[in-house]
Amino acid sequence: MLIEIINRVLTTLFFMALLVTLRHVYYFIQAYFTSTEEEPVKYKTSPQSLIWLCLSMAYVFAALVNGVML
């Protein structure tokens, strides 16, 4: 019973981490394609957003290697 709840929480966290990562990938691609040589557009993030991105990417990579379930 307890392991099922933990597995559901881990799966939910995995999908939330995927959404955070995909959001930043989308914004990065959007900034890349809207920039020109005359006016380059930089992709800027706040320090807090960068921390969440790093944690999300680490969890996604760890889940891909080890799996999501206990």
N, CA, C and O atoms as a Tripos MOL2 file, in Angstrom:
@<TRIPOS>MOLECULE
protein
  280   279    70     0     0
PROTEIN
NO_CHARGES

@<TRIPOS>ATOM
      1 N           0.8270   -1.1930    0.0000 N.3       1 MET1
      2 CA          0.0000    0.0000    0.0000 C.3       1 MET1
      3 C           0.8720    1.2580    0.0000 C.2       1 MET1
      4 O           0.6700    2.1650   -0.8070 O.2       1 MET1
      5 N           1.8350    1.2980    0.9070 N.am      2 LEU2
      6 CA          2.6980    2.4690    1.0040 C.3       2 LEU2
      7 C           3.6010    2.5910   -0.2280 C.2       2 LEU2
      8 O           3.8720    3.6960   -0.6990 O.2       2 LEU2
      9 N           4.0590    1.4580   -0.7380 N.am      3 ILE3
     10 CA          4.9170    1.4910   -1.9260 C.3       3 ILE3
     11 C           4.1300    1.9640   -3.1410 C.2       3 ILE3
     12 O           4.6840    2.6590   -3.9930 O.2       3 ILE3
     13 N           2.8730    1.6090   -3.2410 N.am      4 GLU4
     14 CA          2.0450    2.0860   -4.3570 C.3       4 GLU4
     15 C           1.8930    3.6010   -4.3070 C.2       4 GLU4
     16 O           1.9490    4.2590   -5.3460 O.2       4 GLU4
     17 N           1.7050    4.1580   -3.1320 N.am      5 ILE5
     18 CA          1.5770    5.6120   -2.9820 C.3       5 ILE5
     19 C           2.8840    6.2990   -3.3520 C.2       5 ILE5
     20 O           2.8820    7.3180   -4.0420 O.2       5 ILE5
     21 N           4.0020    5.7370   -2.8920 N.am      6 ILE6
     22 CA          5.3040    6.3270   -3.2230 C.3       6 ILE6
     23 C           5.5590    6.2480   -4.7260 C.2       6 ILE6
     24 O           6.0830    7.1970   -5.3100 O.2       6 ILE6
     25 N           5.1990    5.1400   -5.3570 N.am      7 ASN7
     26 CA          5.3740    5.0130   -6.8100 C.3       7 ASN7
     27 C           4.5270    6.0300   -7.5650 C.2       7 ASN7
     28 O           4.9770    6.5870   -8.5660 O.2       7 ASN7
     29 N           3.3200    6.2750   -7.1010 N.am      8 ARG8
     30 CA          2.4670    7.2790   -7.7530 C.3       8 ARG8
     31 C           3.0430    8.6820   -7.5870 C.2       8 ARG8
     32 O           3.0070    9.4840   -8.5200 O.2       8 ARG8
     33 N           3.5680    8.9740   -6.4180 N.am      9 VAL9
     34 CA          4.1940   10.2800   -6.1810 C.3       9 VAL9
     35 C           5.4230   10.4360   -7.0720 C.2       9 VAL9
     36 O           5.6260   11.4970   -7.6620 O.2       9 VAL9
     37 N           6.2390    9.3990   -7.1750 N.am     10 LEU10
     38 CA          7.4260    9.4580   -8.0270 C.3      10 LEU10
     39 C           7.0620    9.6160   -9.5000 C.2      10 LEU10
     40 O           7.7390   10.3370  -10.2320 O.2      10 LEU10
     41 N           6.0070    8.9530   -9.9340 N.am     11 THR11
     42 CA          5.5600    9.0950  -11.3140 C.3      11 THR11
     43 C           5.0450   10.5060  -11.5750 C.2      11 THR11
     44 O           5.3140   11.0820  -12.6290 O.2      11 THR11
     45 N           4.3150   11.0550  -10.6280 N.am     12 THR12
     46 CA          3.8310   12.4310  -10.7700 C.3      12 THR12
     47 C           4.9960   13.4130  -10.8170 C.2      12 THR12
     48 O           4.9940   14.3340  -11.6340 O.2      12 THR12
     49 N           5.9790   13.2280   -9.9610 N.am     13 LEU13
     50 CA          7.1630   14.0830   -9.9760 C.3      13 LEU13
     51 C           7.9280   13.9520  -11.2880 C.2      13 LEU13
     52 O           8.4880   14.9330  -11.7770 O.2      13 LEU13
     53 N           7.9580   12.7550  -11.8590 N.am     14 PHE14
     54 CA          8.6240   12.5550  -13.1370 C.3      14 PHE14
     55 C           7.9470   13.3670  -14.2390 C.2      14 PHE14
     56 O           8.6230   14.0290  -15.0270 O.2      14 PHE14
     57 N           6.6270   13.3220  -14.2970 N.am     15 PHE15
     58 CA          5.9180   14.0840  -15.3270 C.3      15 PHE15
     59 C           6.0310   15.5880  -15.0940 C.2      15 PHE15
     60 O           6.1020   16.3560  -16.0540 O.2      15 PHE15
     61 N           6.0490   16.0160  -13.8430 N.am     16 MET16
     62 CA          6.2480   17.4340  -13.5660 C.3      16 MET16
     63 C           7.6430   17.8730  -13.9850 C.2      16 MET16
     64 O           7.8090   18.9690  -14.5190 O.2      16 MET16
     65 N           8.6470   17.0370  -13.7520 N.am     17 ALA17
     66 CA         10.0090   17.3500  -14.1710 C.3      17 ALA17
     67 C          10.1100   17.3930  -15.6900 C.2      17 ALA17
     68 O          10.8240   18.2290  -16.2430 O.2      17 ALA17
     69 N           9.4040   16.5010  -16.3600 N.am     18 LEU18
     70 CA          9.3720   16.5350  -17.8260 C.3      18 LEU18
     71 C           8.7520   17.8290  -18.3310 C.2      18 LEU18
     72 O           9.2470   18.4170  -19.2930 O.2      18 LEU18
     73 N           7.6870   18.2750  -17.7020 N.am     19 LEU19
     74 CA          7.0370   19.5110  -18.1240 C.3      19 LEU19
     75 C           7.9480   20.7180  -17.9290 C.2      19 LEU19
     76 O           7.9980   21.5970  -18.7890 O.2      19 LEU19
     77 N           8.6590   20.7700  -16.8240 N.am     20 VAL20
     78 CA          9.5890   21.8830  -16.5840 C.3      20 VAL20
     79 C          10.6950   21.8710  -17.6340 C.2      20 VAL20
     80 O          11.0480   22.9170  -18.1790 O.2      20 VAL20
     81 N          11.2380   20.6970  -17.9160 N.am     21 THR21
     82 CA         12.3100   20.5840  -18.9020 C.3      21 THR21
     83 C          11.8170   20.9550  -20.2910 C.2      21 THR21
     84 O          12.4950   21.6910  -21.0080 O.2      21 THR21
     85 N          10.6540   20.4620  -20.6830 N.am     22 LEU22
     86 CA         10.1030   20.7840  -22.0040 C.3      22 LEU22
     87 C           9.7690   22.2640  -22.1340 C.2      22 LEU22
     88 O           9.8940   22.8360  -23.2170 O.2      22 LEU22
     89 N           9.3500   22.8790  -21.0550 N.am     23 ARG23
     90 CA          9.0540   24.3140  -21.0660 C.3      23 ARG23
     91 C          10.3120   25.1200  -21.3810 C.2      23 ARG23
     92 O          10.2870   26.0370  -22.2020 O.2      23 ARG23
     93 N          11.4060   24.7680  -20.7200 N.am     24 HIS24
     94 CA         12.6470   25.4840  -20.9700 C.3      24 HIS24
     95 C          13.2010   25.1910  -22.3580 C.2      24 HIS24
     96 O          13.7720   26.0780  -22.9920 O.2      24 HIS24
     97 N          13.0450   23.9750  -22.8350 N.am     25 VAL25
     98 CA         13.4800   23.6580  -24.2000 C.3      25 VAL25
     99 C          12.6850   24.4710  -25.2020 C.2      25 VAL25
    100 O          13.2440   24.9870  -26.1700 O.2      25 VAL25
    101 N          11.3860   24.5890  -24.9790 N.am     26 TYR26
    102 CA         10.5410   25.3830  -25.8780 C.3      26 TYR26
    103 C          10.9790   26.8460  -25.9000 C.2      26 TYR26
    104 O          11.1100   27.4410  -26.9700 O.2      26 TYR26
    105 N          11.2050   27.4240  -24.7250 N.am     27 TYR27
    106 CA         11.6260   28.8270  -24.6670 C.3      27 TYR27
    107 C          13.0060   29.0270  -25.2870 C.2      27 TYR27
    108 O          13.2590   30.0570  -25.9120 O.2      27 TYR27
    109 N          13.8980   28.0550  -25.1210 N.am     28 PHE28
    110 CA         15.2190   28.1490  -25.7270 C.3      28 PHE28
    111 C          15.1200   28.1090  -27.2520 C.2      28 PHE28
    112 O          15.7650   28.9060  -27.9340 O.2      28 PHE28
    113 N          14.3270   27.1980  -27.7840 N.am     29 ILE29
    114 CA         14.1490   27.1110  -29.2390 C.3      29 ILE29
    115 C          13.4750   28.3700  -29.7710 C.2      29 ILE29
    116 O          13.8450   28.8730  -30.8320 O.2      29 ILE29
    117 N          12.5080   28.8720  -29.0530 N.am     30 GLN30
    118 CA         11.8240   30.0980  -29.4630 C.3      30 GLN30
    119 C          12.8040   31.2700  -29.5090 C.2      30 GLN30
    120 O          12.7720   32.0540  -30.4580 O.2      30 GLN30
    121 N          13.6570   31.4050  -28.5230 N.am     31 ALA31
    122 CA         14.6480   32.4860  -28.5150 C.3      31 ALA31
    123 C          15.6780   32.2920  -29.6170 C.2      31 ALA31
    124 O          16.1550   33.2680  -30.1960 O.2      31 ALA31
    125 N          16.0240   31.0580  -29.9100 N.am     32 TYR32
    126 CA         17.0160   30.7770  -30.9550 C.3      32 TYR32
    127 C          16.4930   31.1540  -32.3310 C.2      32 TYR32
    128 O          17.2210   31.7450  -33.1280 O.2      32 TYR32
    129 N          15.2420   30.8200  -32.6200 N.am     33 PHE33
    130 CA         14.7040   31.0740  -33.9540 C.3      33 PHE33
    131 C          14.2340   32.5110  -34.1570 C.2      33 PHE33
    132 O          14.1290   32.9590  -35.2980 O.2      33 PHE33
    133 N          13.9530   33.2360  -33.0950 N.am     34 THR34
    134 CA         13.5370   34.6300  -33.2600 C.3      34 THR34
    135 C          14.7260   35.5810  -33.3180 C.2      34 THR34
    136 O          14.5610   36.7540  -33.6530 O.2      34 THR34
    137 N          15.9220   35.0920  -32.9950 N.am     35 SER35
    138 CA         17.0880   35.9700  -33.0380 C.3      35 SER35
    139 C          17.6320   36.0410  -34.4580 C.2      35 SER35
    140 O          17.5360   35.0940  -35.2390 O.2      35 SER35
    141 N          18.2000   37.1850  -34.7550 N.am     36 THR36
    142 CA         18.8590   37.3840  -36.0430 C.3      36 THR36
    143 C          20.2960   37.7930  -35.7760 C.2      36 THR36
    144 O          20.6860   38.0050  -34.6270 O.2      36 THR36
    145 N          21.0690   37.9010  -36.8200 N.am     37 GLU37
    146 CA         22.4560   38.3070  -36.6300 C.3      37 GLU37
    147 C          22.5500   39.7570  -36.1650 C.2      37 GLU37
    148 O          23.4610   40.1140  -35.4180 O.2      37 GLU37
    149 N          21.6140   40.5910  -36.6040 N.am     38 GLU38
    150 CA         21.6340   41.9950  -36.1920 C.3      38 GLU38
    151 C          21.1510   42.1640  -34.7570 C.2      38 GLU38
    152 O          21.7030   42.9630  -34.0010 O.2      38 GLU38
    153 N          20.1290   41.4170  -34.3870 N.am     39 GLU39
    154 CA         19.5410   41.5170  -33.0480 C.3      39 GLU39
    155 C          19.4680   40.1290  -32.4010 C.2      39 GLU39
    156 O          18.4260   39.4780  -32.4640 O.2      39 GLU39
    157 N          20.5350   39.6800  -31.7950 N.am     40 PRO40
    158 CA         20.4570   38.3730  -31.1340 C.3      40 PRO40
    159 C          19.6040   38.4340  -29.8760 C.2      40 PRO40
    160 O          19.6770   39.3930  -29.1080 O.2      40 PRO40
    161 N          18.8050   37.4140  -29.6790 N.am     41 VAL41
    162 CA         17.9430   37.3210  -28.5010 C.3      41 VAL41
    163 C          18.5490   36.2710  -27.5740 C.2      41 VAL41
    164 O          18.7160   35.1150  -27.9620 O.2      41 VAL41
    165 N          18.8730   36.6720  -26.3640 N.am     42 LYS42
    166 CA         19.4430   35.7390  -25.3960 C.3      42 LYS42
    167 C          18.3250   35.0710  -24.6120 C.2      42 LYS42
    168 O          17.2900   35.6700  -24.3230 O.2      42 LYS42
    169 N          18.5660   33.8300  -24.2820 N.am     43 TYR43
    170 CA         17.6380   33.0890  -23.4320 C.3      43 TYR43
    171 C          18.0540   33.3310  -21.9910 C.2      43 TYR43
    172 O          19.1120   32.8710  -21.5610 O.2      43 TYR43
    173 N          17.2320   34.0470  -21.2490 N.am     44 LYS44
    174 CA         17.5550   34.4130  -19.8700 C.3      44 LYS44
    175 C          16.6290   33.6750  -18.9150 C.2      44 LYS44
    176 O          15.4340   33.5250  -19.1700 O.2      44 LYS44
    177 N          17.2010   33.2220  -17.8210 N.am     45 THR45
    178 CA         16.4160   32.5940  -16.7620 C.3      45 THR45
    179 C          16.8430   33.1820  -15.4250 C.2      45 THR45
    180 O          17.9620   33.6700  -15.2640 O.2      45 THR45
    181 N          15.9420   33.1230  -14.4950 N.am     46 SER46
    182 CA         16.2680   33.5700  -13.1390 C.3      46 SER46
    183 C          17.0520   32.4630  -12.4370 C.2      46 SER46
    184 O          16.9910   31.3050  -12.8510 O.2      46 SER46
    185 N          17.7800   32.8040  -11.3930 N.am     47 PRO47
    186 CA         18.5320   31.7600  -10.6610 C.3      47 PRO47
    187 C          17.6220   30.6630  -10.0880 C.2      47 PRO47
    188 O          17.9910   29.4880  -10.0770 O.2      47 PRO47
    189 N          16.4560   31.0480   -9.6230 N.am     48 GLN48
    190 CA         15.5280   30.0510   -9.0740 C.3      48 GLN48
    191 C          15.0200   29.1190  -10.1720 C.2      48 GLN48
    192 O          14.9060   27.9110   -9.9630 O.2      48 GLN48
    193 N          14.7160   29.6800  -11.3370 N.am     49 SER49
    194 CA         14.2590   28.8690  -12.4560 C.3      49 SER49
    195 C          15.3620   27.9380  -12.9460 C.2      49 SER49
    196 O          15.0900   26.8090  -13.3530 O.2      49 SER49
    197 N          16.5990   28.4070  -12.9090 N.am     50 LEU50
    198 CA         17.7270   27.5780  -13.3190 C.3      50 LEU50
    199 C          17.9410   26.4170  -12.3550 C.2      50 LEU50
    200 O          18.2880   25.3140  -12.7780 O.2      50 LEU50
    201 N          17.7380   26.6550  -11.0780 N.am     51 ILE51
    202 CA         17.8580   25.5760  -10.0900 C.3      51 ILE51
    203 C          16.7860   24.5200  -10.3390 C.2      51 ILE51
    204 O          17.0770   23.3250  -10.3170 O.2      51 ILE51
    205 N          15.5440   24.9550  -10.5770 N.am     52 TRP52
    206 CA         14.4670   24.0000  -10.8580 C.3      52 TRP52
    207 C          14.7300   23.2120  -12.1360 C.2      52 TRP52
    208 O          14.4350   22.0200  -12.2150 O.2      52 TRP52
    209 N          15.2890   23.8920  -13.1360 N.am     53 LEU53
    210 CA         15.6190   23.2020  -14.3910 C.3      53 LEU53
    211 C          16.6910   22.1440  -14.1560 C.2      53 LEU53
    212 O          16.5770   21.0270  -14.6620 O.2      53 LEU53
    213 N          17.7190   22.4770  -13.4040 N.am     54 CYS54
    214 CA         18.7870   21.5110  -13.1260 C.3      54 CYS54
    215 C          18.2660   20.3160  -12.3320 C.2      54 CYS54
    216 O          18.6120   19.1730  -12.6310 O.2      54 CYS54
    217 N          17.4510   20.5720  -11.3390 N.am     55 LEU55
    218 CA         16.8770   19.4710  -10.5580 C.3      55 LEU55
    219 C          15.9570   18.6020  -11.4130 C.2      55 LEU55
    220 O          15.9630   17.3770  -11.2920 O.2      55 LEU55
    221 N          15.1770   19.2320  -12.2670 N.am     56 SER56
    222 CA         14.2650   18.4890  -13.1310 C.3      56 SER56
    223 C          15.0230   17.6270  -14.1320 C.2      56 SER56
    224 O          14.6740   16.4680  -14.3590 O.2      56 SER56
    225 N          16.0650   18.2060  -14.7280 N.am     57 MET57
    226 CA         16.8480   17.4310  -15.6860 C.3      57 MET57
    227 C          17.5800   16.2770  -15.0050 C.2      57 MET57
    228 O          17.6910   15.1900  -15.5720 O.2      57 MET57
    229 N          18.0720   16.5080  -13.8030 N.am     58 ALA58
    230 CA         18.7390   15.4400  -13.0660 C.3      58 ALA58
    231 C          17.7620   14.3150  -12.7420 C.2      58 ALA58
    232 O          18.1160   13.1400  -12.8370 O.2      58 ALA58
    233 N          16.5430   14.6650  -12.3620 N.am     59 TYR59
    234 CA         15.5480   13.6350  -12.0400 C.3      59 TYR59
    235 C          15.1250   12.8820  -13.2920 C.2      59 TYR59
    236 O          14.9480   11.6650  -13.2500 O.2      59 TYR59
    237 N          14.9590   13.5900  -14.4090 N.am     60 VAL60
    238 CA         14.5710   12.9310  -15.6530 C.3      60 VAL60
    239 C          15.6700   11.9680  -16.1020 C.2      60 VAL60
    240 O          15.3770   10.8330  -16.4810 O.2      60 VAL60
    241 N          16.9270   12.4060  -16.0640 N.am     61 PHE61
    242 CA         18.0190   11.5220  -16.4670 C.3      61 PHE61
    243 C          18.1510   10.3260  -15.5270 C.2      61 PHE61
    244 O          18.3860    9.2050  -15.9780 O.2      61 PHE61
    245 N          18.0050   10.5560  -14.2460 N.am     62 ALA62
    246 CA         18.0780    9.4500  -13.2850 C.3      62 ALA62
    247 C          16.9250    8.4710  -13.4810 C.2      62 ALA62
    248 O          17.1030    7.2600  -13.3480 O.2      62 ALA62
    249 N          15.7380    9.0010  -13.7980 N.am     63 ALA63
    250 CA         14.5840    8.1350  -14.0190 C.3      63 ALA63
    251 C          14.7480    7.3280  -15.3070 C.2      63 ALA63
    252 O          14.3030    6.1820  -15.3810 O.2      63 ALA63
    253 N          15.3810    7.9160  -16.3170 N.am     64 LEU64
    254 CA         15.6110    7.1750  -17.5510 C.3      64 LEU64
    255 C          16.6240    6.0450  -17.3470 C.2      64 LEU64
    256 O          16.5060    4.9900  -17.9700 O.2      64 LEU64
    257 N          17.6020    6.2570  -16.4920 N.am     65 VAL65
    258 CA         18.6160    5.2440  -16.2510 C.3      65 VAL65
    259 C          18.1040    4.1720  -15.2840 C.2      65 VAL65
    260 O          18.2540    2.9770  -15.5340 O.2      65 VAL65
    261 N          17.5000    4.6150  -14.1790 N.am     66 ASN66
    262 CA         17.1210    3.6740  -13.1180 C.3      66 ASN66
    263 C          15.6610    3.2570  -13.1410 C.2      66 ASN66
    264 O          15.3090    2.2230  -12.5730 O.2      66 ASN66
    265 N          14.8170    4.0260  -13.7750 N.am     67 GLY67
    266 CA         13.3890    3.7630  -13.7360 C.3      67 GLY67
    267 C          12.7180    4.6380  -12.6930 C.2      67 GLY67
    268 O          13.3830    5.2150  -11.8320 O.2      67 GLY67
    269 N          11.4090    4.7320  -12.7740 N.am     68 VAL68
    270 CA         10.6570    5.6120  -11.8820 C.3      68 VAL68
    271 C          10.2110    4.8630  -10.6330 C.2      68 VAL68
    272 O          10.1150    5.4640   -9.5630 O.2      68 VAL68
    273 N           9.9420    3.5850  -10.7410 N.am     69 MET69
    274 CA          9.4010    2.8230   -9.6220 C.3      69 MET69
    275 C          10.4730    2.4470   -8.6160 C.2      69 MET69
    276 O          11.6620    2.4200   -8.9340 O.2      69 MET69
    277 N          10.0360    2.1570   -7.3980 N.am     70 LEU70
    278 CA         10.9590    1.6720   -6.3620 C.3      70 LEU70
    279 C          11.3400    0.2330   -6.6050 C.2      70 LEU70
    280 O          12.1090   -0.3410   -5.8330 O.2      70 LEU70
@<TRIPOS>BOND
     1     1     2 1
     2     2     3 1
     3     3     4 2
     4     3     5 am
     5     5     6 1
     6     6     7 1
     7     7     8 2
     8     7     9 am
     9     9    10 1
    10    10    11 1
    11    11    12 2
    12    11    13 am
    13    13    14 1
    14    14    15 1
    15    15    16 2
    16    15    17 am
    17    17    18 1
    18    18    19 1
    19    19    20 2
    20    19    21 am
    21    21    22 1
    22    22    23 1
    23    23    24 2
    24    23    25 am
    25    25    26 1
    26    26    27 1
    27    27    28 2
    28    27    29 am
    29    29    30 1
    30    30    31 1
    31    31    32 2
    32    31    33 am
    33    33    34 1
    34    34    35 1
    35    35    36 2
    36    35    37 am
    37    37    38 1
    38    38    39 1
    39    39    40 2
    40    39    41 am
    41    41    42 1
    42    42    43 1
    43    43    44 2
    44    43    45 am
    45    45    46 1
    46    46    47 1
    47    47    48 2
    48    47    49 am
    49    49    50 1
    50    50    51 1
    51    51    52 2
    52    51    53 am
    53    53    54 1
    54    54    55 1
    55    55    56 2
    56    55    57 am
    57    57    58 1
    58    58    59 1
    59    59    60 2
    60    59    61 am
    61    61    62 1
    62    62    63 1
    63    63    64 2
    64    63    65 am
    65    65    66 1
    66    66    67 1
    67    67    68 2
    68    67    69 am
    69    69    70 1
    70    70    71 1
    71    71    72 2
    72    71    73 am
    73    73    74 1
    74    74    75 1
    75    75    76 2
    76    75    77 am
    77    77    78 1
    78    78    79 1
    79    79    80 2
    80    79    81 am
    81    81    82 1
    82    82    83 1
    83    83    84 2
    84    83    85 am
    85    85    86 1
    86    86    87 1
    87    87    88 2
    88    87    89 am
    89    89    90 1
    90    90    91 1
    91    91    92 2
    92    91    93 am
    93    93    94 1
    94    94    95 1
    95    95    96 2
    96    95    97 am
    97    97    98 1
    98    98    99 1
    99    99   100 2
   100    99   101 am
   101   101   102 1
   102   102   103 1
   103   103   104 2
   104   103   105 am
   105   105   106 1
   106   106   107 1
   107   107   108 2
   108   107   109 am
   109   109   110 1
   110   110   111 1
   111   111   112 2
   112   111   113 am
   113   113   114 1
   114   114   115 1
   115   115   116 2
   116   115   117 am
   117   117   118 1
   118   118   119 1
   119   119   120 2
   120   119   121 am
   121   121   122 1
   122   122   123 1
   123   123   124 2
   124   123   125 am
   125   125   126 1
   126   126   127 1
   127   127   128 2
   128   127   129 am
   129   129   130 1
   130   130   131 1
   131   131   132 2
   132   131   133 am
   133   133   134 1
   134   134   135 1
   135   135   136 2
   136   135   137 am
   137   137   138 1
   138   138   139 1
   139   139   140 2
   140   139   141 am
   141   141   142 1
   142   142   143 1
   143   143   144 2
   144   143   145 am
   145   145   146 1
   146   146   147 1
   147   147   148 2
   148   147   149 am
   149   149   150 1
   150   150   151 1
   151   151   152 2
   152   151   153 am
   153   153   154 1
   154   154   155 1
   155   155   156 2
   156   155   157 am
   157   157   158 1
   158   158   159 1
   159   159   160 2
   160   159   161 am
   161   161   162 1
   162   162   163 1
   163   163   164 2
   164   163   165 am
   165   165   166 1
   166   166   167 1
   167   167   168 2
   168   167   169 am
   169   169   170 1
   170   170   171 1
   171   171   172 2
   172   171   173 am
   173   173   174 1
   174   174   175 1
   175   175   176 2
   176   175   177 am
   177   177   178 1
   178   178   179 1
   179   179   180 2
   180   179   181 am
   181   181   182 1
   182   182   183 1
   183   183   184 2
   184   183   185 am
   185   185   186 1
   186   186   187 1
   187   187   188 2
   188   187   189 am
   189   189   190 1
   190   190   191 1
   191   191   192 2
   192   191   193 am
   193   193   194 1
   194   194   195 1
   195   195   196 2
   196   195   197 am
   197   197   198 1
   198   198   199 1
   199   199   200 2
   200   199   201 am
   201   201   202 1
   202   202   203 1
   203   203   204 2
   204   203   205 am
   205   205   206 1
   206   206   207 1
   207   207   208 2
   208   207   209 am
   209   209   210 1
   210   210   211 1
   211   211   212 2
   212   211   213 am
   213   213   214 1
   214   214   215 1
   215   215   216 2
   216   215   217 am
   217   217   218 1
   218   218   219 1
   219   219   220 2
   220   219   221 am
   221   221   222 1
   222   222   223 1
   223   223   224 2
   224   223   225 am
   225   225   226 1
   226   226   227 1
   227   227   228 2
   228   227   229 am
   229   229   230 1
   230   230   231 1
   231   231   232 2
   232   231   233 am
   233   233   234 1
   234   234   235 1
   235   235   236 2
   236   235   237 am
   237   237   238 1
   238   238   239 1
   239   239   240 2
   240   239   241 am
   241   241   242 1
   242   242   243 1
   243   243   244 2
   244   243   245 am
   245   245   246 1
   246   246   247 1
   247   247   248 2
   248   247   249 am
   249   249   250 1
   250   250   251 1
   251   251   252 2
   252   251   253 am
   253   253   254 1
   254   254   255 1
   255   255   256 2
   256   255   257 am
   257   257   258 1
   258   258   259 1
   259   259   260 2
   260   259   261 am
   261   261   262 1
   262   262   263 1
   263   263   264 2
   264   263   265 am
   265   265   266 1
   266   266   267 1
   267   267   268 2
   268   267   269 am
   269   269   270 1
   270   270   271 1
   271   271   272 2
   272   271   273 am
   273   273   274 1
   274   274   275 1
   275   275   276 2
   276   275   277 am
   277   277   278 1
   278   278   279 1
   279   279   280 2
@<TRIPOS>SUBSTRUCTURE
     1 MET1         2 RESIDUE 1 A MET
     2 LEU2         6 RESIDUE 1 A LEU
     3 ILE3        10 RESIDUE 1 A ILE
     4 GLU4        14 RESIDUE 1 A GLU
     5 ILE5        18 RESIDUE 1 A ILE
     6 ILE6        22 RESIDUE 1 A ILE
     7 ASN7        26 RESIDUE 1 A ASN
     8 ARG8        30 RESIDUE 1 A ARG
     9 VAL9        34 RESIDUE 1 A VAL
    10 LEU10       38 RESIDUE 1 A LEU
    11 THR11       42 RESIDUE 1 A THR
    12 THR12       46 RESIDUE 1 A THR
    13 LEU13       50 RESIDUE 1 A LEU
    14 PHE14       54 RESIDUE 1 A PHE
    15 PHE15       58 RESIDUE 1 A PHE
    16 MET16       62 RESIDUE 1 A MET
    17 ALA17       66 RESIDUE 1 A ALA
    18 LEU18       70 RESIDUE 1 A LEU
    19 LEU19       74 RESIDUE 1 A LEU
    20 VAL20       78 RESIDUE 1 A VAL
    21 THR21       82 RESIDUE 1 A THR
    22 LEU22       86 RESIDUE 1 A LEU
    23 ARG23       90 RESIDUE 1 A ARG
    24 HIS24       94 RESIDUE 1 A HIS
    25 VAL25       98 RESIDUE 1 A VAL
    26 TYR26      102 RESIDUE 1 A TYR
    27 TYR27      106 RESIDUE 1 A TYR
    28 PHE28      110 RESIDUE 1 A PHE
    29 ILE29      114 RESIDUE 1 A ILE
    30 GLN30      118 RESIDUE 1 A GLN
    31 ALA31      122 RESIDUE 1 A ALA
    32 TYR32      126 RESIDUE 1 A TYR
    33 PHE33      130 RESIDUE 1 A PHE
    34 THR34      134 RESIDUE 1 A THR
    35 SER35      138 RESIDUE 1 A SER
    36 THR36      142 RESIDUE 1 A THR
    37 GLU37      146 RESIDUE 1 A GLU
    38 GLU38      150 RESIDUE 1 A GLU
    39 GLU39      154 RESIDUE 1 A GLU
    40 PRO40      158 RESIDUE 1 A PRO
    41 VAL41      162 RESIDUE 1 A VAL
    42 LYS42      166 RESIDUE 1 A LYS
    43 TYR43      170 RESIDUE 1 A TYR
    44 LYS44      174 RESIDUE 1 A LYS
    45 THR45      178 RESIDUE 1 A THR
    46 SER46      182 RESIDUE 1 A SER
    47 PRO47      186 RESIDUE 1 A PRO
    48 GLN48      190 RESIDUE 1 A GLN
    49 SER49      194 RESIDUE 1 A SER
    50 LEU50      198 RESIDUE 1 A LEU
    51 ILE51      202 RESIDUE 1 A ILE
    52 TRP52      206 RESIDUE 1 A TRP
    53 LEU53      210 RESIDUE 1 A LEU
    54 CYS54      214 RESIDUE 1 A CYS
    55 LEU55      218 RESIDUE 1 A LEU
    56 SER56      222 RESIDUE 1 A SER
    57 MET57      226 RESIDUE 1 A MET
    58 ALA58      230 RESIDUE 1 A ALA
    59 TYR59      234 RESIDUE 1 A TYR
    60 VAL60      238 RESIDUE 1 A VAL
    61 PHE61      242 RESIDUE 1 A PHE
    62 ALA62      246 RESIDUE 1 A ALA
    63 ALA63      250 RESIDUE 1 A ALA
    64 LEU64      254 RESIDUE 1 A LEU
    65 VAL65      258 RESIDUE 1 A VAL
    66 ASN66      262 RESIDUE 1 A ASN
    67 GLY67      266 RESIDUE 1 A GLY
    68 VAL68      270 RESIDUE 1 A VAL
    69 MET69      274 RESIDUE 1 A MET
    70 LEU70      278 RESIDUE 1 A LEU
